[in-house]
Amino acid sequence: MTSPSQFHSTLHSNGVAEVVIDRAPVNALNAAGWHGLAAEIASLGEREAVRVIVIRAENRGFCAGVDIKELAANDKLIVSVNAGNYATFKAVHLNKVPVIAAVHGFVLGGGIGICGAADIVIAADDASFGLPEVDRGAMGGAAHLQRMFGVQKTRYLFFTGEMIGAQEAHRLGAVERVVPRAQLRETAMAIAERIAAKSPAMIRIAKEALTGIEPANLEDQYRWEQGFTLQAYMSPDSAATRAAFVDKREAKF
């Protein structure tokens, strides 16, 4: 399955599958895009020829999350968007093969969900991570951010909407490696190739075993958050916040 307007994928001869998010200018996927991305990632993990998946992006940043303008035009799509986000992050986290996220520029919202669900994150030196959900009138993604940064750092970032840079993310252990932007794909592919060269049976067993020893159920945590996203969308403040974002002005409360 491919979606030329939002992402495309390639399976290389070494067993590395490369999924590229590509929806200019900021890679904010709409509901259909999130569902399509989830199906593609899950499908790749089921293919015997696939040994590792690398997710990266074109354009100004890795992923700006959901298409706020689509939701502003039809807020009933929030249920479908939530389902697409959930399916995408689950497809990454519970994939049968290791998933590497190679990120650059801004990593927001759904971009955090992908990174928090991934096995390894490689960042360009211009990458920055954040969850401006409060400023968008929504909830969600904190479970994945917390998997990267820990409880109190996550709460600070979530409440303030501040971004955290690649070097600090690396210092805190959320990112495996920080490299110049021009070397991002090469670095991620080299790590993927190193893993792909190992026994595919052993790597698949290792992936399942490592997921099973995690201290909490990531999908259940995220599903809990999504209930509050729906609650948030029922608030007048949420509508005011989203309208301000679309109009490129600051919301006042």
DRENPA-3360 file (N, C-alpha, C; in nm, 2 decimals, always signed):
BEGIN
1 = MTSPSQFH = +0.08/-0.12/+0.00/+0.00/+0.00/+0.00/+0.09/+0.12/+0.00 ~ +0.06/+0.22/-0.08/+0.13/+0.35/-0.09/+0.03/+0.46/-0.09 ~ +0.08/+0.58/-0.05/+0.00/+0.70/-0.05/+0.09/+0.81/-0.10 ~ +0.10/+0.83/-0.23/+0.20/+0.93/-0.29/+0.20/+1.06/-0.23 ~ +0.08/+1.11/-0.18/+0.07/+1.24/-0.13/+0.11/+1.25/+0.01 ~ +0.13/+1.14/+0.08/+0.16/+1.15/+0.23/+0.28/+1.07/+0.27 ~ +0.31/+0.96/+0.20/+0.42/+0.87/+0.23/+0.45/+0.78/+0.12 ~ +0.57/+0.72/+0.12/+0.60/+0.61/+0.03/+0.70/+0.52/+0.09;
9 = STLHSNGV = +0.71/+0.40/+0.04/+0.80/+0.30/+0.10/+0.88/+0.22/+0.00 ~ +1.00/+0.18/+0.04/+1.08/+0.10/-0.05/+1.14/-0.02/+0.03 ~ +1.14/-0.14/-0.03/+1.21/-0.25/+0.04/+1.34/-0.27/-0.04 ~ +1.45/-0.25/+0.03/+1.58/-0.27/-0.03/+1.63/-0.42/-0.03 ~ +1.72/-0.45/-0.11/+1.76/-0.59/-0.12/+1.83/-0.65/+0.00 ~ +1.87/-0.56/+0.09/+1.94/-0.61/+0.22/+1.83/-0.63/+0.33 ~ +1.71/-0.62/+0.30/+1.60/-0.65/+0.40/+1.56/-0.53/+0.48 ~ +1.61/-0.41/+0.45/+1.57/-0.29/+0.51/+1.46/-0.22/+0.44;
17 = AEVVIDRA = +1.35/-0.20/+0.50/+1.24/-0.13/+0.44/+1.24/+0.02/+0.49 ~ +1.23/+0.10/+0.39/+1.24/+0.25/+0.42/+1.10/+0.31/+0.39 ~ +1.05/+0.37/+0.50/+0.92/+0.44/+0.49/+0.95/+0.59/+0.50 ~ +0.90/+0.67/+0.40/+0.93/+0.81/+0.40/+0.80/+0.89/+0.40 ~ +0.79/+0.97/+0.51/+0.67/+1.06/+0.52/+0.70/+1.18/+0.43 ~ +0.60/+1.21/+0.35/+0.62/+1.32/+0.25/+0.49/+1.39/+0.22 ~ +0.46/+1.48/+0.31/+0.34/+1.56/+0.29/+0.38/+1.71/+0.32 ~ +0.42/+1.77/+0.22/+0.47/+1.91/+0.23/+0.36/+2.00/+0.28;
25 = PVNALNAA = +0.39/+2.11/+0.36/+0.53/+2.15/+0.39/+0.58/+2.09/+0.52 ~ +0.49/+2.05/+0.61/+0.53/+2.01/+0.75/+0.50/+1.87/+0.79 ~ +0.45/+1.79/+0.69/+0.43/+1.65/+0.72/+0.32/+1.63/+0.83 ~ +0.22/+1.71/+0.83/+0.10/+1.69/+0.92/+0.00/+1.61/+0.84 ~ -0.01/+1.48/+0.88/-0.10/+1.39/+0.81/-0.24/+1.40/+0.84 ~ -0.33/+1.38/+0.74/-0.47/+1.38/+0.77/-0.51/+1.24/+0.82 ~ -0.64/+1.23/+0.84/-0.69/+1.10/+0.89/-0.66/+0.99/+0.80 ~ -0.68/+1.00/+0.67/-0.65/+0.90/+0.58/-0.50/+0.87/+0.58;
33 = GWHGLAAE = -0.42/+0.97/+0.59/-0.28/+0.95/+0.59/-0.23/+0.86/+0.71 ~ -0.29/+0.89/+0.83/-0.25/+0.81/+0.95/-0.29/+0.67/+0.93 ~ -0.41/+0.64/+0.88/-0.46/+0.51/+0.86/-0.37/+0.43/+0.76 ~ -0.34/+0.50/+0.65/-0.25/+0.44/+0.55/-0.12/+0.41/+0.60 ~ -0.06/+0.50/+0.68/+0.08/+0.48/+0.73/+0.08/+0.36/+0.83 ~ -0.02/+0.35/+0.91/-0.04/+0.24/+1.00/-0.04/+0.11/+0.93 ~ -0.12/+0.10/+0.82/-0.14/-0.02/+0.75/-0.01/-0.06/+0.68 ~ +0.06/+0.04/+0.63/+0.19/+0.01/+0.56/+0.29/-0.04/+0.65;
41 = IASLGERE = +0.31/+0.02/+0.77/+0.41/-0.03/+0.86/+0.38/-0.17/+0.91 ~ +0.25/-0.19/+0.95/+0.21/-0.32/+1.00/+0.24/-0.43/+0.89 ~ +0.20/-0.40/+0.77/+0.22/-0.49/+0.65/+0.36/-0.53/+0.63 ~ +0.45/-0.43/+0.64/+0.59/-0.45/+0.62/+0.65/-0.55/+0.72 ~ +0.60/-0.53/+0.85/+0.65/-0.62/+0.95/+0.61/-0.77/+0.94 ~ +0.50/-0.79/+0.86/+0.45/-0.92/+0.83/+0.52/-0.99/+0.72 ~ +0.60/-0.92/+0.64/+0.67/-0.97/+0.52/+0.80/-1.04/+0.57 ~ +0.82/-1.16/+0.52/+0.94/-1.24/+0.56/+1.07/-1.17/+0.52;
49 = AVRVIVIR = +1.06/-1.10/+0.40/+1.18/-1.04/+0.35/+1.23/-0.91/+0.42 ~ +1.14/-0.86/+0.51/+1.17/-0.74/+0.58/+1.24/-0.77/+0.71 ~ +1.35/-0.71/+0.74/+1.43/-0.74/+0.86/+1.44/-0.62/+0.95 ~ +1.43/-0.50/+0.90/+1.43/-0.38/+0.98/+1.35/-0.27/+0.90 ~ +1.29/-0.19/+0.97/+1.21/-0.07/+0.91/+1.28/+0.06/+0.96 ~ +1.30/+0.14/+0.86/+1.35/+0.28/+0.89/+1.24/+0.38/+0.85 ~ +1.20/+0.46/+0.94/+1.10/+0.57/+0.91/+1.17/+0.70/+0.91 ~ +1.16/+0.77/+0.80/+1.22/+0.91/+0.80/+1.13/+1.00/+0.72;
57 = AENRGFCA = +1.17/+1.12/+0.69/+1.08/+1.21/+0.62/+1.15/+1.31/+0.53 ~ +1.08/+1.37/+0.44/+1.13/+1.48/+0.36/+1.07/+1.61/+0.42 ~ +1.10/+1.72/+0.36/+1.04/+1.85/+0.39/+1.10/+1.91/+0.52 ~ +1.03/+2.01/+0.58/+1.09/+2.09/+0.68/+1.11/+2.03/+0.81 ~ +1.04/+1.92/+0.84/+1.06/+1.85/+0.97/+1.01/+1.71/+0.95 ~ +1.04/+1.63/+1.06/+1.00/+1.49/+1.05/+0.85/+1.47/+1.05 ~ +0.78/+1.53/+1.14/+0.63/+1.52/+1.14/+0.57/+1.62/+1.24 ~ +0.47/+1.70/+1.19/+0.41/+1.80/+1.28/+0.28/+1.74/+1.34;
65 = GVDIKELA = +0.26/+1.61/+1.32/+0.14/+1.55/+1.39/+0.02/+1.54/+1.30 ~ -0.09/+1.58/+1.35/-0.22/+1.57/+1.27/-0.24/+1.70/+1.20 ~ -0.33/+1.69/+1.10/-0.37/+1.81/+1.02/-0.47/+1.89/+1.09 ~ -0.43/+1.99/+1.17/-0.52/+2.07/+1.25/-0.63/+2.14/+1.16 ~ -0.59/+2.18/+1.04/-0.68/+2.24/+0.95/-0.80/+2.15/+0.91 ~ -0.76/+2.02/+0.89/-0.87/+1.93/+0.86/-0.97/+1.91/+0.97 ~ -0.92/+1.91/+1.10/-1.00/+1.90/+1.21/-1.08/+2.03/+1.24 ~ -1.02/+2.14/+1.20/-1.09/+2.27/+1.22/-1.21/+2.28/+1.12;
73 = ANDKLIVS = -1.19/+2.22/+1.01/-1.30/+2.21/+0.91/-1.41/+2.11/+0.94 ~ -1.37/+2.01/+1.01/-1.47/+1.90/+1.05/-1.42/+1.83/+1.18 ~ -1.46/+1.88/+1.29/-1.41/+1.83/+1.42/-1.46/+1.69/+1.45 ~ -1.56/+1.64/+1.37/-1.60/+1.50/+1.39/-1.50/+1.40/+1.35 ~ -1.40/+1.45/+1.27/-1.29/+1.36/+1.22/-1.19/+1.32/+1.34 ~ -1.21/+1.38/+1.45/-1.12/+1.35/+1.56/-1.12/+1.20/+1.60 ~ -1.23/+1.14/+1.59/-1.24/+1.00/+1.62/-1.16/+0.91/+1.52 ~ -1.17/+0.95/+1.40/-1.09/+0.88/+1.29/-0.94/+0.91/+1.31;
81 = VNAGNYAT = -0.91/+1.03/+1.34/-0.77/+1.07/+1.36/-0.71/+1.00/+1.47 ~ -0.78/+1.00/+1.59/-0.74/+0.92/+1.70/-0.71/+0.78/+1.67 ~ -0.80/+0.72/+1.60/-0.78/+0.57/+1.56/-0.66/+0.55/+1.47 ~ -0.64/+0.65/+1.38/-0.52/+0.64/+1.29/-0.39/+0.66/+1.37 ~ -0.39/+0.75/+1.46/-0.27/+0.77/+1.54/-0.24/+0.64/+1.62 ~ -0.34/+0.59/+1.69/-0.33/+0.47/+1.77/-0.28/+0.36/+1.69 ~ -0.33/+0.34/+1.57/-0.29/+0.22/+1.49/-0.15/+0.24/+1.44 ~ -0.11/+0.36/+1.41/+0.03/+0.39/+1.36/+0.13/+0.36/+1.47;
89 = FKAVHLNK = +0.11/+0.41/+1.59/+0.20/+0.40/+1.70/+0.21/+0.25/+1.74 ~ +0.10/+0.18/+1.74/+0.09/+0.04/+1.77/+0.17/-0.04/+1.66 ~ +0.15/+0.00/+1.54/+0.22/-0.08/+1.43/+0.37/-0.06/+1.44 ~ +0.42/+0.05/+1.49/+0.56/+0.07/+1.52/+0.61/-0.01/+1.64 ~ +0.54/+0.01/+1.75/+0.58/-0.05/+1.88/+0.57/-0.20/+1.88 ~ +0.46/-0.25/+1.83/+0.44/-0.40/+1.83/+0.48/-0.47/+1.70 ~ +0.56/-0.39/+1.61/+0.60/-0.45/+1.49/+0.69/-0.57/+1.52 ~ +0.69/-0.67/+1.43/+0.77/-0.79/+1.45/+0.92/-0.77/+1.42;
97 = VPVIAAVH = +0.95/-0.66/+1.36/+1.09/-0.63/+1.34/+1.13/-0.50/+1.40 ~ +1.26/-0.47/+1.43/+1.30/-0.34/+1.48/+1.26/-0.23/+1.39 ~ +1.22/-0.12/+1.45/+1.19/+0.01/+1.38/+1.28/+0.12/+1.42 ~ +1.34/+0.18/+1.33/+1.43/+0.30/+1.36/+1.37/+0.42/+1.30 ~ +1.36/+0.52/+1.39/+1.31/+0.65/+1.35/+1.43/+0.74/+1.32 ~ +1.44/+0.80/+1.20/+1.54/+0.89/+1.17/+1.48/+1.03/+1.15 ~ +1.50/+1.12/+1.24/+1.42/+1.24/+1.24/+1.51/+1.37/+1.23 ~ +1.44/+1.47/+1.17/+1.51/+1.60/+1.15/+1.41/+1.71/+1.18;
105 = GFVLGGGI = +1.46/+1.83/+1.20/+1.37/+1.95/+1.22/+1.27/+1.92/+1.33 ~ +1.15/+1.97/+1.32/+1.05/+1.95/+1.43/+1.00/+1.81/+1.43 ~ +0.98/+1.76/+1.56/+0.92/+1.63/+1.58/+0.81/+1.66/+1.68 ~ +0.69/+1.67/+1.63/+0.58/+1.72/+1.72/+0.46/+1.61/+1.71 ~ +0.38/+1.61/+1.82/+0.26/+1.54/+1.82/+0.28/+1.39/+1.77 ~ +0.22/+1.36/+1.65/+0.23/+1.23/+1.60/+0.38/+1.19/+1.57 ~ +0.46/+1.28/+1.55/+0.61/+1.25/+1.53/+0.66/+1.20/+1.66 ~ +0.62/+1.25/+1.78/+0.66/+1.20/+1.91/+0.61/+1.06/+1.93;
113 = GICGAADI = +0.48/+1.04/+1.88/+0.43/+0.91/+1.89/+0.51/+0.80/+1.82 ~ +0.55/+0.83/+1.70/+0.63/+0.74/+1.62/+0.77/+0.72/+1.69 ~ +0.83/+0.82/+1.74/+0.96/+0.81/+1.81/+0.95/+0.73/+1.94 ~ +0.85/+0.77/+2.01/+0.83/+0.70/+2.14/+0.80/+0.55/+2.13 ~ +0.74/+0.52/+2.01/+0.71/+0.38/+1.99/+0.82/+0.30/+1.92 ~ +0.92/+0.37/+1.86/+1.03/+0.31/+1.79/+1.12/+0.24/+1.88 ~ +1.21/+0.15/+1.82/+1.31/+0.09/+1.90/+1.44/+0.17/+1.91 ~ +1.47/+0.25/+1.81/+1.59/+0.33/+1.81/+1.55/+0.46/+1.74;
121 = VIAADDAS = +1.61/+0.57/+1.80/+1.59/+0.71/+1.73/+1.72/+0.77/+1.70 ~ +1.74/+0.80/+1.58/+1.86/+0.88/+1.53/+1.81/+1.02/+1.49 ~ +1.88/+1.12/+1.54/+1.84/+1.26/+1.51/+1.94/+1.34/+1.44 ~ +1.89/+1.42/+1.35/+1.98/+1.52/+1.29/+2.01/+1.63/+1.39 ~ +2.11/+1.70/+1.38/+2.15/+1.80/+1.48/+2.05/+1.92/+1.48 ~ +1.96/+1.93/+1.38/+1.86/+2.03/+1.39/+1.73/+1.99/+1.44 ~ +1.72/+1.86/+1.49/+1.59/+1.81/+1.54/+1.56/+1.87/+1.67 ~ +1.43/+1.89/+1.69/+1.38/+1.93/+1.82/+1.24/+1.86/+1.85;
129 = FGLPEVDR = +1.22/+1.83/+1.97/+1.11/+1.74/+2.01/+1.01/+1.82/+2.10 ~ +0.88/+1.80/+2.08/+0.79/+1.86/+2.17/+0.64/+1.81/+2.15 ~ +0.56/+1.84/+2.25/+0.42/+1.81/+2.24/+0.34/+1.93/+2.27 ~ +0.30/+2.02/+2.17/+0.23/+2.14/+2.20/+0.08/+2.11/+2.20 ~ +0.04/+1.99/+2.26/-0.10/+1.95/+2.25/-0.19/+2.05/+2.33 ~ -0.15/+2.10/+2.45/-0.23/+2.19/+2.52/-0.26/+2.32/+2.44 ~ -0.16/+2.36/+2.36/-0.18/+2.48/+2.28/-0.25/+2.45/+2.15 ~ -0.29/+2.33/+2.13/-0.37/+2.29/+2.01/-0.51/+2.24/+2.06;
137 = GAMGGAAH = -0.54/+2.25/+2.19/-0.67/+2.21/+2.24/-0.69/+2.06/+2.24 ~ -0.58/+1.99/+2.26/-0.59/+1.84/+2.25/-0.51/+1.78/+2.36 ~ -0.51/+1.65/+2.37/-0.43/+1.57/+2.46/-0.36/+1.46/+2.37 ~ -0.28/+1.37/+2.44/-0.23/+1.26/+2.37/-0.08/+1.27/+2.34 ~ -0.01/+1.16/+2.34/+0.13/+1.15/+2.31/+0.22/+1.15/+2.43 ~ +0.17/+1.18/+2.55/+0.26/+1.19/+2.67/+0.31/+1.05/+2.70 ~ +0.24/+0.95/+2.68/+0.29/+0.81/+2.71/+0.41/+0.79/+2.63 ~ +0.41/+0.83/+2.50/+0.53/+0.81/+2.41/+0.64/+0.90/+2.45;
145 = LQRMFGVQ = +0.61/+1.03/+2.48/+0.71/+1.12/+2.53/+0.78/+1.07/+2.66 ~ +0.70/+1.01/+2.75/+0.75/+0.96/+2.87/+0.84/+0.84/+2.85 ~ +0.81/+0.76/+2.75/+0.89/+0.65/+2.72/+1.03/+0.70/+2.68 ~ +1.04/+0.82/+2.63/+1.17/+0.88/+2.58/+1.24/+0.95/+2.69 ~ +1.16/+1.03/+2.77/+1.23/+1.13/+2.86/+1.20/+1.11/+3.01 ~ +1.11/+1.03/+3.05/+1.08/+1.01/+3.19/+0.97/+1.11/+3.24 ~ +0.92/+1.08/+3.36/+0.80/+1.14/+3.41/+0.81/+1.30/+3.42 ~ +0.90/+1.35/+3.50/+0.90/+1.49/+3.53/+0.94/+1.58/+3.41;
153 = KTRYLFFT = +1.03/+1.53/+3.33/+1.07/+1.60/+3.21/+0.95/+1.61/+3.11 ~ +0.88/+1.50/+3.10/+0.76/+1.49/+3.02/+0.66/+1.59/+3.06 ~ +0.63/+1.60/+3.19/+0.53/+1.69/+3.24/+0.57/+1.83/+3.22 ~ +0.70/+1.86/+3.23/+0.75/+2.00/+3.21/+0.72/+2.04/+3.06 ~ +0.76/+1.95/+2.97/+0.74/+1.97/+2.83/+0.60/+1.98/+2.79 ~ +0.51/+1.90/+2.85/+0.37/+1.89/+2.81/+0.30/+2.02/+2.86 ~ +0.33/+2.06/+2.99/+0.26/+2.18/+3.04/+0.31/+2.31/+2.98 ~ +0.43/+2.32/+2.95/+0.49/+2.44/+2.89/+0.48/+2.45/+2.74;
161 = GEMIGAQE = +0.48/+2.34/+2.67/+0.48/+2.34/+2.53/+0.62/+2.36/+2.47 ~ +0.72/+2.36/+2.56/+0.86/+2.39/+2.51/+0.91/+2.27/+2.43 ~ +1.01/+2.30/+2.35/+1.08/+2.20/+2.27/+1.21/+2.16/+2.33 ~ +1.26/+2.05/+2.30/+1.39/+2.00/+2.35/+1.47/+1.96/+2.23 ~ +1.60/+2.01/+2.23/+1.68/+1.99/+2.12/+1.75/+1.85/+2.11 ~ +1.81/+1.82/+2.00/+1.86/+1.69/+1.97/+1.97/+1.66/+2.07 ~ +2.06/+1.75/+2.10/+2.18/+1.72/+2.19/+2.13/+1.69/+2.33 ~ +2.03/+1.77/+2.38/+1.98/+1.74/+2.51/+1.90/+1.61/+2.51;
169 = AHRLGAVE = +1.83/+1.58/+2.41/+1.76/+1.45/+2.40/+1.86/+1.34/+2.40 ~ +1.97/+1.36/+2.34/+2.08/+1.26/+2.34/+2.13/+1.24/+2.48 ~ +2.16/+1.35/+2.55/+2.21/+1.35/+2.69/+2.12/+1.27/+2.78 ~ +1.99/+1.29/+2.76/+1.89/+1.23/+2.84/+1.86/+1.08/+2.80 ~ +1.92/+1.03/+2.69/+1.90/+0.89/+2.65/+1.79/+0.86/+2.56 ~ +1.72/+0.97/+2.51/+1.61/+0.94/+2.42/+1.65/+0.92/+2.28 ~ +1.77/+0.97/+2.25/+1.82/+0.96/+2.11/+1.95/+0.88/+2.11 ~ +1.97/+0.78/+2.02/+2.09/+0.70/+2.02/+2.21/+0.78/+1.97;
177 = RVVPRAQL = +2.18/+0.86/+1.86/+2.29/+0.93/+1.80/+2.24/+1.06/+1.74 ~ +2.33/+1.16/+1.74/+2.30/+1.29/+1.68/+2.40/+1.31/+1.57 ~ +2.36/+1.34/+1.45/+2.45/+1.35/+1.33/+2.41/+1.48/+1.25 ~ +2.50/+1.53/+1.17/+2.46/+1.64/+1.08/+2.35/+1.59/+0.99 ~ +2.26/+1.68/+0.95/+2.14/+1.65/+0.87/+2.18/+1.57/+0.75 ~ +2.29/+1.61/+0.68/+2.32/+1.54/+0.56/+2.36/+1.40/+0.58 ~ +2.39/+1.36/+0.70/+2.43/+1.22/+0.73/+2.32/+1.14/+0.79 ~ +2.20/+1.19/+0.81/+2.10/+1.13/+0.88/+2.05/+1.00/+0.82;
185 = RETAMAIA = +2.02/+1.00/+0.69/+1.97/+0.88/+0.63/+2.08/+0.77/+0.62 ~ +2.20/+0.82/+0.59/+2.32/+0.72/+0.58/+2.34/+0.65/+0.71 ~ +2.33/+0.73/+0.82/+2.36/+0.67/+0.96/+2.25/+0.58/+0.99 ~ +2.12/+0.61/+0.97/+2.01/+0.53/+1.01/+2.02/+0.40/+0.92 ~ +2.05/+0.41/+0.80/+2.05/+0.29/+0.71/+2.17/+0.20/+0.75 ~ +2.28/+0.26/+0.79/+2.40/+0.18/+0.83/+2.36/+0.09/+0.96 ~ +2.29/+0.16/+1.05/+2.25/+0.08/+1.17/+2.15/-0.03/+1.14 ~ +2.06/+0.01/+1.05/+1.96/-0.09/+1.00/+2.03/-0.21/+0.93;
193 = ERIAAKSP = +2.12/-0.18/+0.85/+2.19/-0.29/+0.78/+2.27/-0.38/+0.88 ~ +2.33/-0.32/+0.98/+2.40/-0.40/+1.08/+2.30/-0.50/+1.15 ~ +2.18/-0.45/+1.18/+2.08/-0.54/+1.24/+2.03/-0.64/+1.14 ~ +2.01/-0.59/+1.02/+1.95/-0.68/+0.91/+2.04/-0.80/+0.88 ~ +2.17/-0.78/+0.90/+2.27/-0.88/+0.87/+2.27/-1.00/+0.97 ~ +2.20/-0.98/+1.09/+2.19/-1.08/+1.19/+2.08/-1.18/+1.15 ~ +2.07/-1.29/+1.23/+1.97/-1.39/+1.21/+1.83/-1.32/+1.22 ~ +1.75/-1.32/+1.12/+1.62/-1.26/+1.13/+1.53/-1.33/+1.23;
201 = AMIRIAKE = +1.54/-1.46/+1.25/+1.46/-1.53/+1.35/+1.50/-1.48/+1.49 ~ +1.63/-1.46/+1.51/+1.67/-1.42/+1.65/+1.63/-1.28/+1.67 ~ +1.64/-1.19/+1.57/+1.60/-1.05/+1.59/+1.45/-1.04/+1.62 ~ +1.37/-1.12/+1.55/+1.22/-1.12/+1.57/+1.19/-1.17/+1.71 ~ +1.26/-1.27/+1.75/+1.24/-1.32/+1.89/+1.28/-1.21/+1.99 ~ +1.39/-1.15/+1.97/+1.44/-1.05/+2.06/+1.35/-0.93/+2.07 ~ +1.29/-0.89/+1.95/+1.19/-0.78/+1.95/+1.07/-0.81/+2.04 ~ +1.02/-0.93/+2.02/+0.90/-0.97/+2.10/+0.94/-0.98/+2.25;
209 = ALTGIEPA = +1.06/-1.03/+2.28/+1.10/-1.05/+2.42/+1.12/-0.91/+2.49 ~ +1.18/-0.82/+2.42/+1.21/-0.69/+2.47/+1.08/-0.61/+2.49 ~ +0.99/-0.62/+2.40/+0.86/-0.56/+2.42/+0.78/-0.61/+2.54 ~ +0.79/-0.74/+2.56/+0.72/-0.81/+2.67/+0.78/-0.77/+2.81 ~ +0.90/-0.73/+2.82/+0.95/-0.69/+2.95/+0.94/-0.54/+2.99 ~ +0.88/-0.47/+2.90/+0.86/-0.32/+2.93/+0.77/-0.31/+3.05 ~ +0.79/-0.21/+3.13/+0.72/-0.19/+3.26/+0.58/-0.16/+3.25 ~ +0.53/-0.11/+3.14/+0.39/-0.07/+3.12/+0.34/-0.10/+2.98;
217 = NLEDQYRW = +0.21/-0.10/+2.97/+0.15/-0.13/+2.83/+0.13/+0.01/+2.76 ~ +0.22/+0.04/+2.67/+0.22/+0.16/+2.60/+0.08/+0.19/+2.53 ~ +0.03/+0.09/+2.47/-0.10/+0.11/+2.40/-0.21/+0.14/+2.49 ~ -0.22/+0.08/+2.61/-0.32/+0.11/+2.71/-0.31/+0.25/+2.76 ~ -0.18/+0.29/+2.79/-0.15/+0.42/+2.84/-0.20/+0.53/+2.73 ~ -0.17/+0.51/+2.61/-0.21/+0.60/+2.51/-0.36/+0.61/+2.49 ~ -0.42/+0.49/+2.50/-0.57/+0.49/+2.48/-0.64/+0.56/+2.59 ~ -0.58/+0.56/+2.71/-0.63/+0.63/+2.83/-0.62/+0.78/+2.79;
225 = EQGFTLQA = -0.51/+0.83/+2.74/-0.49/+0.97/+2.70/-0.59/+1.01/+2.60 ~ -0.62/+0.92/+2.50/-0.71/+0.96/+2.39/-0.85/+0.99/+2.44 ~ -0.89/+0.93/+2.55/-1.02/+0.96/+2.61/-1.03/+1.10/+2.65 ~ -0.92/+1.16/+2.70/-0.91/+1.30/+2.74/-0.90/+1.39/+2.62 ~ -0.85/+1.34/+2.51/-0.85/+1.42/+2.39/-1.00/+1.45/+2.35 ~ -1.08/+1.35/+2.35/-1.22/+1.37/+2.32/-1.29/+1.47/+2.42 ~ -1.25/+1.45/+2.55/-1.31/+1.54/+2.65/-1.26/+1.69/+2.62 ~ -1.13/+1.70/+2.58/-1.08/+1.83/+2.55/-1.15/+1.90/+2.44;
233 = YMSPDSAA = -1.18/+1.82/+2.33/-1.25/+1.87/+2.22/-1.39/+1.92/+2.24 ~ -1.45/+1.88/+2.35/-1.58/+1.92/+2.39/-1.58/+2.06/+2.46 ~ -1.46/+2.10/+2.50/-1.44/+2.23/+2.57/-1.44/+2.35/+2.47 ~ -1.50/+2.46/+2.50/-1.49/+2.58/+2.41/-1.35/+2.63/+2.40 ~ -1.27/+2.60/+2.50/-1.13/+2.65/+2.49/-1.05/+2.57/+2.38 ~ -1.09/+2.45/+2.36/-1.03/+2.37/+2.25/-1.06/+2.43/+2.12 ~ -1.18/+2.46/+2.09/-1.22/+2.52/+1.97/-1.15/+2.65/+1.95 ~ -1.14/+2.73/+2.05/-1.08/+2.86/+2.05/-0.93/+2.85/+2.02;
241 = TRAAFVDK = -0.87/+2.75/+2.08/-0.72/+2.72/+2.06/-0.69/+2.68/+1.91 ~ -0.77/+2.59/+1.86/-0.75/+2.54/+1.72/-0.78/+2.65/+1.62 ~ -0.88/+2.74/+1.65/-0.91/+2.85/+1.56/-0.79/+2.95/+1.56 ~ -0.73/+2.97/+1.67/-0.62/+3.06/+1.68/-0.50/+3.01/+1.61 ~ -0.48/+2.87/+1.61/-0.37/+2.81/+1.54/-0.39/+2.82/+1.39 ~ -0.51/+2.80/+1.34/-0.53/+2.81/+1.20/-0.52/+2.95/+1.15 ~ -0.56/+3.05/+1.24/-0.55/+3.19/+1.20/-0.41/+3.25/+1.23 ~ -0.32/+3.17/+1.28/-0.18/+3.21/+1.31/-0.18/+3.33/+1.41;
249 = REAKF = -0.25/+3.31/+1.51/-0.25/+3.41/+1.62/-0.25/+3.34/+1.75 ~ -0.22/+3.42/+1.86/-0.21/+3.36/+1.99/-0.35/+3.36/+2.06 ~ -0.38/+3.24/+2.12/-0.50/+3.23/+2.19/-0.49/+3.29/+2.33 ~ -0.59/+3.36/+2.37/-0.59/+3.43/+2.50/-0.69/+3.37/+2.60 ~ -0.65/+3.34/+2.72/-0.74/+3.28/+2.82/-0.73/+3.36/+2.95;
% end
